[in-house]
Amino acid sequence: MTLNDIMALGPLMVRMMLLNVKDSAKGLALMYDPLKKWMDNCYRGVPLGGIGAGSIGRSYRGYFQQFQIFPSIYEERPILANQFSAFISRPSGKSYATVLSAPKADVLKGIDKAGIGSWDWKLKDENCTYHGLFPRSWTVYNGEPDPEIKITCRQISPFIPHNYKESSFPVAVFTFTLHNSGSTAADVTLLFTWANSVGGKSELTGNHTNSRMTARDGVHGVLLHHRTADGHPPVTFAIASRETDGVRVTGCPRFTMGPSNSGDLTAKDMWDEIKKHGSFSDAGAGKAAGASRPGSSIGAAVAATTTVPAGGTRVVSFALSWSCPEVKFPAGRAYHRRYTKFHGFDRDASAACLAHDALLEHMKWESQIEEWQRPILQDNSLPEWYPVTLFNELYYLNAGGTIWTDGQHPKKTSHASSGPGTPYNLDTFRPDTDGGGSAVDGILRTVTSATERANSAAAMGTALLRDGEENVGQLLYLEGMEYNMWNTYDVHFYASFALISLFPELELSLQRDFVRAVLFHDPRLRRTINGATAPRKVLGSVPHDMGLNDPWFELNSYMLHDPSRWKDLNPKFVLQVYRDVVATGNAGFAEAAWPAVYLAMAYMDQFDRDGDGMVENEGCPDQTYDLWSVSGVSAYTGGLWVAALQAAAAMARIVGDRAAEAYFRERYGRARRVYSDELWNGGYFSYDNSGGATSSSIQADQLAGQWYARACGLEPIVDEDKAKRALGTVLDYNVMRVKGGGVGAVNGMRPDGTIDASTTQSKEVWAGVTYAVAATMIQEGMPEAAFKTAKGIHDAGWSKDGYGSAQLHCQAAYLLVIN
């Protein structure tokens, strides 16, 4: 960041920090905390669990970290008691023991030498290999700790496309394959230990308890009952293994870490017992009981013991589940998670059942996952890096703070809603085609009826479900770990291709919420970070996000600018809704969404200053590039508007509104002409037509409208030769002239070949934008350029020469499949 960047952003950061102080004093979550220090995340691996019931990360170095059980709470630090360990003995008397984890020295620094510090942390990481292909991973311990034993741990989570049951389960299975290449049999014990902790300060607050699971179908395990702190709902964990032929399972329901009393089984005692006997005895580990004391932590363990014959193989499986049926937001409303529809609201019973069923059913899940991924993995025409990006970046649907509710109303309310407010004035909207007036009258009556029916109390899209349509619940996910806003809509525009292709009913559910949100009006004034005062949510505008502290009821947690003045949100709404109608063929969804689509288009009419059919930007950052000012007709917003007009006409035809179809079709023709006439310069579409210092910049995302139009099956908004020439310019300038194409597409370049340094965002590379550019290239018959462009963003995030990040923060790679 340059000095100019710091000077430009400094006042905004100061105002943001002052606002954060006030919100923190009220116990509210923060939209963005510039002072938060994030841990080095380059050791991340494939996370655990399905969608929306909490997520637990697992490093490729073997330890568990990044607990996301509660809304917008992200506990990064590893809990080092949570481990798999191996104990191996031979008839010759040789024995081996190690924790199957290799934390760096700084992670192990300060651990209790009398507790888990007494365990054998001897794993040699040079003999270990990790493979990640979300939602599975494989860790190979080749000759660790026994040089003649190869241990492969296969991690499986129930992320199953088009499955709306098991995909909601908070559970993961770890299947260990043990191969003995030696000439003698080996007795092997695998140990799974787990702390009674959710990763925060509540671990040491005391009064946590553990208990044995009731054995069923050979499944044995331990439940860990956690009380939590700070008003969060309690959580129950389950760790379990299944006895099979040749595999014996024993458990230790409680060991202590930290200060202990006489008679307590300590972490060291537990380790020594397994190391000496290879299993737990009722006389030893079975005696431990009682609640934890303040300042002390407790854990539990499950051991699976087997004998692997010379040259033979054995398989042992463990399960981890967690159950927190209630999700509670800072403002006080609470909801039940989706998985409770199948496992009920009893934490202990559901945690035990989830672990039990996973051990019995995970092979079926894995078969379905393989069937989904096989066509891509076996397609030799695709580059080797492509499946890595395509599947692994889907991790964010699990680990993006995701919440999947049962779709019912909140179970308790701490305060009243803001009420219906004042409708937005649509008097300036006057169609100028024959028959248009009746369309306006009719749509306003429909909007009024829909608004009254909804009572504008909340953006709860489940109210739009029709008879026979299943309520699959409601989905929330954060814009990023740093940006705490639910379902940020301007970037969902890119990421939504993953949902519509893999979980289309969840995508429709999310869009129904925004359909309701367009009809929502919240007149309460608030001050934005840039100093303006504006209503929280204006009728007819598409919200930037679904809120943070009270989602669905208090929209727009984004506060940098007034999002009701943004020019891209409404067109993006219309395009996404139409795309989803085309992708699903759901006519009922089209009819339910049409009033909001029409109103969203009507709202935009105020931004057509000269009546030429094209909207104009207002000389500020009034679109998703919210630090990059734009004025007049612009390549990004203008293209989205042209495509949205065409989509609105097509949707009007589907719902039978002929007058609206004619109106939007006529206006589309005019806007399309203006777009090319004002912006095409012979080589690309200029950033904007204002004649300003950056008007001639080359924006990577200049053909976003073209991309979406083609993805929706609509006609292109620009001529084919212009599209190819513009994309060739983007490839030449934005991709290849920056680090030889090794980082993706830089947002803005100048015609002289330098990066547009007018703002921080023009200098950045955005993963979703790069994938969108690559998808557009594929659409325009430029596959070689597309994969060259997309490979840059893959290399920047995944390669040793890139940022060293184990995973990116974007599932937009999936749009390369759709387009």
DRENRO-953336 format. One record per residue (C-alpha): residue in three letters; x, y, z. Coordinates in pm, whole numbers, plus 50000, padded with zeros to 5 digits. Example, Ala and Ser with C-alpha at 12.3 -4.5 7.8 and 13.67 -1.06 7.14 Angstrom:
BEGIN
ALA512304955050780 SER513674989450714 
REM end
This chain:
BEGIN
MET500005000050000 THR501445033349892 LEU501505065950086 ASN498745079149859 ASP496615048749942 ILE497135054050313 MET496215090750288 ALA493105082750085 LEU491905054950313 GLY493085069250644 PRO490015090650723 LEU487685061750633 MET489595038050862 VAL489445062951149 ARG485675067251114 MET485285029451087 MET487245023351406 LEU485175049251594 LEU482015031951475 ASN483454998251579 VAL484055011051931 LYS480375020551960 ASP479134987451816 SER481444967052037 ALA480094984952343 LYS476614973452238 GLY477774937352204 LEU477354937851826 ALA479474920051568 LEU481654942351352 MET481344945150976 TYR485104949050944 ASP487824952351205 PRO490984967951056 LEU492854961551382 LYS492264924051392 LYS495444903951347 TRP495014872451141 MET497164841651179 ASP499284828550894 ASN496824806750709 CYS499164788450471 TYR498714755050652 ARG494984751750593 GLY493574719350464 VAL490144706850366 PRO487644716150642 LEU485184693050814 GLY481404690350805 GLY478584696750565 ILE476934730350497 GLY475644755150750 ALA475964737551086 GLY479384750351178 SER482784741651041 ILE486044728951187 GLY489264733150994 ARG492044707750974 SER495554717350878 TYR497424696750624 ARG499954693150904 GLY497394672551094 TYR495974694951366 PHE492474709551401 GLN491884747151393 GLN489544774451269 PHE486434766451469 GLN483334783251322 ILE480444771551535 PHE478784804951606 PRO477794833451370 SER480784854551259 ILE482984839051532 TYR486214825551386 GLU488594808551629 GLU491794804151431 ARG494214789151680 PRO494674751451682 ILE493504731151982 LEU496504708652017 ALA494754682152228 ASN492624673951921 GLN494774648051748 PHE495114614251590 SER498024593751718 ALA499554559851633 PHE501064533351858 ILE502724503051695 SER504464473151846 ARG506214442951692 PRO506864407551830 SER510554416651844 GLY509764441552116 LYS510194472051898 SER507544498651955 TYR506734532251806 ALA504464560651914 THR503744595151776 VAL501104621351740 LEU500134621351371 SER500644658751349 ALA503614680951277 PRO502924715951407 LYS505654741551360 ALA507724750251664 ASP505884782951721 VAL502574764251745 LEU503944740052005 LYS505594767852201 GLY504264770552554 ILE502274738052574 ASP502124721352912 LYS505024696952937 ALA503194677753209 GLY500064675552993 ILE499844671552616 GLY503444683352601 SER504344648952743 TRP502944631652435 ASP505314619052168 TRP505474646751907 LYS507894627551684 LEU506284628151340 LYS508774634451059 ASP506884656050816 GLU509224648450526 ASN507714613350518 CYS504154626250494 THR502114636950192 TYR498794655550187 HIS496244655449905 GLY493124677249919 LEU490124674749690 PHE487154690049870 PRO485184675450042 ARG487794648150089 SER491474646950173 TRP494154620550205 THR497174621550437 VAL499814594950376 TYR502224586650659 ASN504834566250474 GLY506894547650731 GLU505694569351016 PRO506144560551290 ASP507014524151195 PRO509244522950883 GLU507334492250761 ILE503834505750811 LYS502094528950566 ILE499134547550717 THR496684565750491 CYS494014587550651 ARG491064595350422 GLN488874623950547 ILE485274625550422 SER482554651550482 PRO478964649550351 PHE479084677050090 ILE476924659949827 PRO475474679849534 HIS471654680049508 ASN471454664149852 TYR469634686350102 LYS469694661950394 GLU473114647050465 SER474814677850319 SER473534697150621 PHE475124673350875 PRO477944685751104 VAL480044654351088 ALA483184640150929 VAL484664605350901 PHE488364595850907 THR489134562050755 PHE492634548950820 THR494094522450593 LEU497034504350755 HIS499394484550530 ASN502164463450681 SER505044457050441 GLY507104440150711 SER507754403050765 THR506034402151105 ALA502594411551230 ALA502144445751389 ASP499804454951673 VAL498464489651594 THR496414513251808 LEU495024545051660 LEU494004571151916 PHE491564599751863 THR491694626652133 TRP489414656852161 ALA489264686252401 ASN485994698852546 SER486424732452373 VAL485044753652089 GLY488314772152050 GLY487604802752264 LYS487914813152625 SER485034790852741 GLU487374760652749 LEU488694771553088 THR485474784753243 GLY484624751553407 ASN481504729853446 HIS481994711253118 THR481324673853130 ASN481934642752922 SER480064609752909 ARG480184576852725 MET477974571552421 THR475584542552433 ALA477154515352218 ARG475094505651915 ASP475914485451602 GLY479494482451723 VAL479894520251748 HIS481564531952070 GLY482394567552162 VAL482354596852401 LEU480164627752419 LEU481694661052526 HIS479124685552665 HIS480324721552631 ARG478584750552807 THR480164779052598 ALA480344815552706 ASP479224850352599 GLY475634838852558 HIS476374813752284 PRO474244782052278 PRO475834750552422 VAL477524724752197 THR477964687152221 PHE480804669252042 ALA480964632051973 ILE484044611651887 ALA483514575151797 SER484854544651621 ARG483234512451505 GLU484254477651605 THR484574453851311 ASP486194419851265 GLY489664423651407 VAL489144458951541 ARG488524465351913 VAL487364499552036 THR487854513152388 GLY487314547652530 CYS488524572252788 PRO485624595252880 ARG487734620853065 PHE491304632353110 THR492464665653247 MET494784692153109 GLY496164719453331 PRO495664720053710 SER494334686853840 ASN493344670854167 SER494594638554314 GLY492834609854142 ASP492344628053814 LEU493464609953502 THR495794634853336 ALA496664638052969 LYS500024622253051 ASP498384593253237 MET496044586752944 TRP498934586552696 ASP501044563752911 GLU498194538752948 ILE497734535552572 LYS501474533952517 LYS501794505952770 HIS498624485552706 GLY497434495552359 SER493874501252487 PHE491914515952775 SER490784494453063 ASP487604499953262 ALA489724499653574 GLY491834528553446 ALA490264553353213 GLY486754542853306 LYS487014558653652 ALA487334594553533 ALA484194615153590 GLY482944648953702 ALA482744684253563 SER485804704653474 ARG486994731253713 PRO487624767653623 GLY491144771453491 SER491344735053386 SER490414717753063 ILE489174682453002 GLY489324659652702 ALA488264625052593 ALA489754597652380 VAL488714567952169 ALA491194540552078 ALA490864514551801 THR493224484851819 THR493964459151550 THR496654434951437 VAL497934439651084 PRO499454407250950 ALA502704407150754 GLY501934419850404 GLY498364426550510 THR496004456050535 ARG493444466850794 VAL490914495550794 VAL489834515951096 SER487304544451090 PHE486564572851332 ALA483824599051330 LEU483654634351470 SER480344652251503 TRP479164683651677 SER475674695251756 CYS474614731051821 PRO470944730451712 GLU470354767151779 VAL472034795651597 LYS471734828651778 PHE472554862951635 PRO473824892951837 ALA470514911651812 GLY468774883051993 ARG466874862851734 ALA467564825651724 TYR466844798951464 HIS467184761551433 ARG469714747351192 ARG468694726450893 TYR470064693351027 THR467614694551320 LYS464844686351071 PHE466364651351055 HIS467994647351398 GLY465854668051633 PHE466804694651883 ASP468444673152155 ARG472164681152137 ASP473424649352295 ALA471144625752105 SER471824642551771 ALA475614643251819 ALA475624606151900 CYS473304597751613 LEU475304618351365 ALA478534600551454 HIS476854566351454 ASP475164571251118 ALA478284585650958 LEU480294554751045 LEU477634533050886 GLU476804554650584 HIS479984572750479 MET480854548150203 LYS477584557150031 TRP478384594150065 GLU481814588349918 SER480394569449622 GLN478094598949544 ILE480984623449574 GLU483104602549337 GLU480264600749085 TRP479974638649089 GLN483714645249050 ARG484644616848814 PRO483764633748480 ILE486074663048557 LEU488874641548699 GLN488834618348398 ASP488644645748134 ASN492164645647993 SER491454676947789 LEU491464697948105 PRO494704711248257 GLU495984693648567 TRP495434723648795 TYR491784727748695 PRO490154701648925 VAL492234714649217 THR490774749249172 LEU487284737949075 PHE486624715249371 ASN488814729149647 GLU487484764449624 LEU484044750749706 TYR485334747950062 TYR483894782450129 LEU480344768450120 ASN481414749650432 ALA483934772950595 GLY482614807050497 GLY480814811750827 THR477924794150655 ILE474574790250831 TRP471744768750698 THR468534772350898 ASP465394750950889 GLY463554779350715 GLN461144785551002 HIS460534818551179 PRO462904827751461 LYS462204808951779 LYS462434840651986 THR462484877751917 SER464194903552133 HIS462854934451960 ALA460234945551710 SER460904949251342 SER461324983351185 GLY457864982151026 PRO456854988250669 GLY458155023650642 THR457375046550351 PRO457145033049995 TYR459635045949745 ASN458215071849502 LEU457915056949151 ASP456275087448989 THR459295093848767 PHE458915059948600 ARG456955065048280 PRO457135038648005 ASP457125054047662 THR455895024147459 ASP452345016547366 GLY450494997347631 GLY453165005147891 GLY450865024648118 SER448704994948191 ALA451804974948273 VAL452875000948528 ASP449425002548685 GLY449234964948701 ILE452714959948840 LEU452224986849105 ARG449044969749218 THR450954936849231 VAL453824952649421 THR451434968949668 SER449684935849724 ALA452954917349765 THR454284943750004 GLU451164943150217 ARG451204905250221 ALA454834905150330 ASN454244933950571 SER457844943450484 ALA458814930550827 ALA461604908050710 ALA463314894950400 MET462124859350469 GLY461744844050125 THR460074812550252 ALA456794832250246 LEU456994830749865 LEU456924792749851 ARG453884778949673 ASP451874747849741 GLY453974717349673 GLU457324735349693 GLU459654721649961 ASN461094744950222 VAL464774735750211 GLY465654762750464 GLN467604795150433 LEU471284800150369 LEU473714826550492 TYR477414829350421 LEU479914857050489 GLU481514878450221 GLY484854868350373 MET486434860650705 GLU487534896850716 TYR484224910950588 ASN481354901250815 MET478274906050600 TRP475774878950518 ASN475134870850152 THR476934900950007 TYR475014903549685 ASP477414921149451 VAL479944893049492 HIS477354865349513 PHE476894875549151 TYR480164856949083 ALA480014829449344 SER476394819549282 PHE477264796748992 ALA478454771149245 LEU475074770849419 ILE472904770649109 SER474834741248966 LEU475274720449281 PHE472454730849517 PRO469904748949299 GLU467154748249563 LEU469434766549806 GLU470204792249538 LEU466484797749481 SER465964800949855 LEU468644827649880 GLN467164846249584 ARG463674845049738 ASP465104863250038 PHE466364890849808 VAL463034891449625 ARG461414899249959 ALA464204923850040 VAL463454944949732 LEU459964950449880 PHE461424958850220 HIS461674994950339 ASP463545005450652 PRO463445043450692 ARG465685045050998 LEU468515069150922 ARG472135059750973 ARG475445076250899 THR477725058750653 ILE481475057550698 ASN481995082550419 GLY479935107650620 ALA476565106550442 THR473185100950610 ALA470725077150444 PRO467855053250524 ARG469025018350607 LYS467055002650321 VAL465025019750046 LEU462035002949882 GLY462944990649535 SER466684989549596 VAL468484956349619 PRO470354954849951 HIS474104950849954 ASP473764922450206 MET471314904850436 GLY472734922050742 LEU474974909551018 ASN473574912751370 ASP469954906251275 PRO469884890350928 TRP466664891750726 PHE465314918950959 GLU468084945250959 LEU469584946750613 ASN472674964350479 SER475374959950740 TYR477644975250474 MET478275011250577 LEU481075025050361 HIS478645041450116 ASP474885042750073 PRO474165010649876 SER470765023749762 ARG472755045949523 TRP474785017349376 LYS474135011749006 ASP475074974748977 LEU473064957849254 ASN469644959949086 PRO470874948048744 LYS472744919648913 PHE469524909749091 VAL467544908448767 LEU470274888748590 GLN470664863448870 VAL466924857948905 TYR466534852748532 ARG469534829548517 ASP468064808648799 VAL464704806948622 VAL466424794548306 ALA468654770048496 THR465834754448699 GLY462834759148473 ASN460874769048785 ALA457954789648651 GLY456524794149000 PHE459734811149110 ALA459564834048805 GLU456014844748891 ALA456864850349258 ALA459934870949171 TRP458434891648888 PRO456994920349099 ALA460394925549264 VAL462194922848931 TYR459924949348781 LEU460274971949082 ALA464074968049078 MET464134978948714 ALA461785007948784 TYR464015019649066 MET466935022948824 ASP465095047748604 GLN466155076348833 PHE469775070448727 ASP469055076048356 ARG469735113248366 ASP469325121147996 GLY466555096747904 ASP468625077347650 GLY467845043847809 MET471275040647972 VAL472005046148344 GLU474895068248445 ASN477285065548739 GLU477505095748967 GLY481235102948990 CYS481775082349305 PRO482415045549376 ASP478755036049332 GLN479214999249243 THR481064968349365 TYR484444985149309 ASP483645007249604 LEU486955025949619 TRP487195031649243 SER485185061749130 VAL483305061048801 SER481255087248618 GLY478745087148334 VAL478285056748111 SER480635029348229 ALA481804996048089 TYR481004976248402 THR477684990448522 GLY476534999848174 GLY477044964848044 LEU475184949748339 TRP472294973748278 VAL472064964847908 ALA472024927647993 ALA469464933048270 LEU467094950848030 GLN467244920947799 ALA466754896748091 ALA463754916748217 ALA462154915047871 ALA462734877547856 MET461304872448203 ALA458254893748119 ARG457624870247830 ILE457794840048065 VAL455214854848306 GLY452984867248022 ASP453414904748070 ARG453514915147704 ALA453464952647766 ALA456464950447998 GLU458244927947751 ALA457824953547474 TYR458944982047697 PHE462104965247822 ARG462934951847475 GLU462704986647320 ARG464805001947596 TYR467364974047566 GLY467884983047200 ARG468535019447283 ALA470845012047577 ARG472814986847371 ARG473535013147108 VAL474575038847367 TYR476905013847534 SER478945007647221 ASP478745042847083 GLU479975058847406 LEU482585033647520 TRP484065014447227 ASN487445029247132 GLY488575003946876 GLY490424980947113 TYR488254977847423 PHE485394994047612 SER486665023947808 TYR486245024448184 ASP483755053348145 ASN482925081747907 SER483505110948143 GLY486855121047998 GLY488435118748341 ALA491955108048431 THR491055070948438 SER488315070448175 SER490605052847927 SER491635025848175 ILE491294989648067 GLN489024972148316 ALA489334934348334 ASP485634931548420 GLN484424953648133 LEU482364925647971 ALA480544913648284 GLY477214921048114 GLN478224901647803 TRP479274872048019 TYR475994870348208 ALA473864875447899 ARG475474845647730 ALA475294824948050 CYS471544831548055 GLY471114821047694 LEU470394856747584 GLU471834873847280 PRO475234890547327 ILE475124927247421 VAL478114936147200 ASP479234923946860 GLU481374892846854 ASP484394909746697 LYS484334937246961 ALA484064911747242 LYS487034891847112 ARG489134922847057 ALA488354936047406 LEU489184902547566 GLY492404901347368 THR493294935347510 VAL492514923347863 LEU494694892547808 ASP497544913747673 TYR497394941347935 ASN495614929848252 VAL496924894148247 MET500214890148063 ARG501834923748144 VAL501714917048519 LYS504184890648636 GLY503934873048304 GLY500334862748359 GLY501124844948685 VAL498604862548913 GLY495374864448712 ALA493764896048574 VAL494594929248740 ASN491414949948774 GLY492694980748594 MET495474988548346 ARG496415020248164 PRO496805021547784 ASP500565027047830 GLY500894992647986 THR501155003548349 ILE498804993748629 ASP496045018748706 ALA497285031749041 SER494435056249097 THR493015034849379 THR493875003549569 GLN491134983349397 SER492284991649045 LYS495654976449141 GLU494184944549286 VAL493504910149143 TRP490124895749238 ALA489674858349204 GLY485984859449108 VAL486614886048845 THR489494866448693 TYR487344835248667 ALA484554856048513 VAL486944869748253 ALA488124834348177 ALA484534822348146 THR483784850747903 MET486774840247695 ILE485424804847675 GLN482064818247562 GLU483724838347288 GLY485704808647155 MET489024816947324 PRO489694786147547 GLU493484788947536 ALA493334824847660 ALA490754814847921 PHE492864787848081 LYS495964809548067 THR494064836848254 ALA492524813548513 LYS495814795348575 GLY497314827748699 ILE494864830448987 HIS495394793549066 ASP499164797849074 ALA498954829349284 GLY497004811449554 TRP498204775849541 SER501744772749411 LYS504894774649620 ASP505864805549423 GLY502504822149495 TYR501084833649824 GLY501514799249982 SER497864798750079 ALA496384764150119 GLN493024776650000 LEU491504807549843 HIS488444826649957 CYS486254821949652 GLN484044794949506 ALA483664814449183 ALA485894789249004 TYR482744768848952 LEU481484794148698 LEU484044779548454 VAL481874748348441 ILE478644766848371 ASN479874789648092 
REM end
